[in-house]
Structures are given as C-alpha cells and as structure tokens.
Amino acid sequence: MTSAPTTVPHTARPAAPAAAPRHISVHPLTGHIGAEIEGPDLSRPLAPEVIQEIQAALLKWKVVFFRDQPLTHAQHVALARSFGAPTIGHPVFGFVEGHPEIYSIARDRFTGRHTGEPLIRPWTGWHTDVTAAVNPPAASILRGDIIPPFGGDTFWTNLAVAYEALSAPLRGFVDTLRGIHAFSPPEGQGATEDFAARNRRRPLVSEHPLVRVIPETGERVLFVSPSFLKRITGLSPRESQQILELLFEHITRPEYTVRFRWQPGSIAFWDNRTTAHLAPRDIYALDFDRQLYRITLKGDVPVGVDGRPSTVIEGDPLDAYAEAAA
C-alpha cells in the first residue's frame, strides 16, 4: 500500500541572512525584488565565500545585477559553472556556434518563428524560462553585449511575493492545481514551418504544480508562466481561462517587479524558479540593435504543496550540456 503525498508546510518569506555579506556589496533596488552587486570581478574564478554570498543574495532578492563585466563567451560559461551545470543553450532553438551552452537573445529572433500579429494582453510576453521542460532551469545568467542608447529594458517579478499576496482562500485553492506547459506561438500568431519543425524534433510538454515549493527556503511560489502555461488540469476551458487570467494579471502587478536598464557589460542573474520576466516591446519601435547572451543552469523537477513532482507529457528532461547533446 502506497502512502499519500505529504503536504509541504507553508513557510512565508525567508528570514534575512544572519550576517551581512563581507566580500560583496548588495544594493537593493525595490521593496520586493532585485539588487545590484558590487565587488567581484566575474571574469576571474570566484572564491567559495564570494559564491556563497552571491547565492544568498540571489535567494533573497530573486534577481541580482552586475555592472561593467565585459565577459567573453568562455568567461560567461566559466562563471555559470561556478553556480551550477549549464544546459544546452536552448533545447528547441539552438545555441551560439562554438559555444553550445550559450543562447543568443537577438532583437529579431522571433521573426522566423511566428506569423501574424500577437494579441496583446497585460501579461503578454511574461515568462519563466523553458517551463515546457519537466525540470525547467534553476537559474539564468544573461549578459549584455550590444545595448541600445535607450529602450530594451527587462522586467522581473517576484512569484513568491505574488503568492503571499493572494487571499488565503485563493492560496488554498491554487495549492491544489496543476497545469500544462508547452511551446506554442503567442496568442493571435501562427507558427512558421521552422518553428513547427523544431518543436517536432524536440517536443517539450510538461505538467507542473501551479504552486511549487523551494527546497532551500520553504517558500511557495506561483509557478505560472504566461507564455508557456496553457491550461489548468481538470478544469473546464472557461474555468481554466478565468483563473489563469486572474493569476497572470496578478503576478505582473508593478509593486512585485523591478525594471533593469541594460548597459554594455551588464549581467542579470536570476532564480528561474521564483521569477518571471519580460522584455517590453518598445525595442521593435526603435532602429537600434540589441544583443544579449544567456546561459541556463540545470534545474530540479518542481514539487507541489502536496509533495507531488511535475510530470513529463512529451520530451526528455533538460539535462546539463554534454558533447553528445550538441
């Protein structure tokens, strides 16, 4: 006889570290999310104590930023390896030639994937990276290379604070829900043949809890990724639509967010388990180029409040990069 899943106890926001960092300077940017870190030279190997302090700041502030860090591709990969195991650049859309761990975030990368005009809603474009995989990345490290003189910022939102801000009855309800995550074109747009072919070659569809528990802190987070979460399991289409729209709108409330102004050599390092992010569409109204590069770190399979892990519907887990994967 199998035992029932164990409900994970609810822990509110984690306590601040017992001691202030000694090897880095942390400068919070908003009340709930985001901090700039000064001190370390990310082009060089980091001492263990520096790594620990950056990890602590990341757990607390969800996304941390570094300025004036003009890394090469190789240095970017070495930095990422200090904090985890890099995956392939992108499981569906490839990687930078010669650097399989790096994914190119180019200004016009979507032009070959989608057709038509998107349906714009308040949450359009918000997402958590690669939640179609059963084990989405634990974290992402994004590096600014070619930066426009204005425009092209990025937002992040704190999904733990968003969860805490729900009413108690609604928290209790969403604790029980699971949803289907998949790659598909944005609402209103169609798929190009290249987009469809890539998704046939590497299908990724998973069912995740709407609320996942973070092992290190006990935090519960609203694991709702508007670009990937398609429907709630077990609900009627109308019920699913209404609840998802409520949650999508909720997580994008301005008070949960931070907006980052990129500069050449800027680096953003975020906890992909506890955040969603957005690149506003203003860059498409400008004649400037914008080129960023991203590395994602291998993540664990999310676990819900009831102790049940996420499940695969199609595809393989997103593993650490290995030569055979390329």
Secondary structure, 3 states (H helix, E strand, C coil): CCCCCCCCCCCCCCCCCCCCCCCCEEEECCCCCCEEEECCCCCCCCCHHHHHHHHHHHHHHCEEEECCCCCCHHHHHHHHHCCCCEECCCCCCCCECCECCCEEEECCCCCCCEECCCCCCCCCCCECCCCCCCCCCCEEEEEEEECCCCCCCEEEEEHHHHHHHCCHHHHHHHCCCEEEEECCCCCCCEECHHHHHHHHHCCCEEEEECEEECCCCCCEEECCCCCCEEEECCCCHHHHHHHHHHHHHHHCCHHHEEEECCCCCCEEEEECCCEEEECCHHHHHCCCCCEEEEEEECCCCCEECCCCECEEEECCCCCECCHHHC
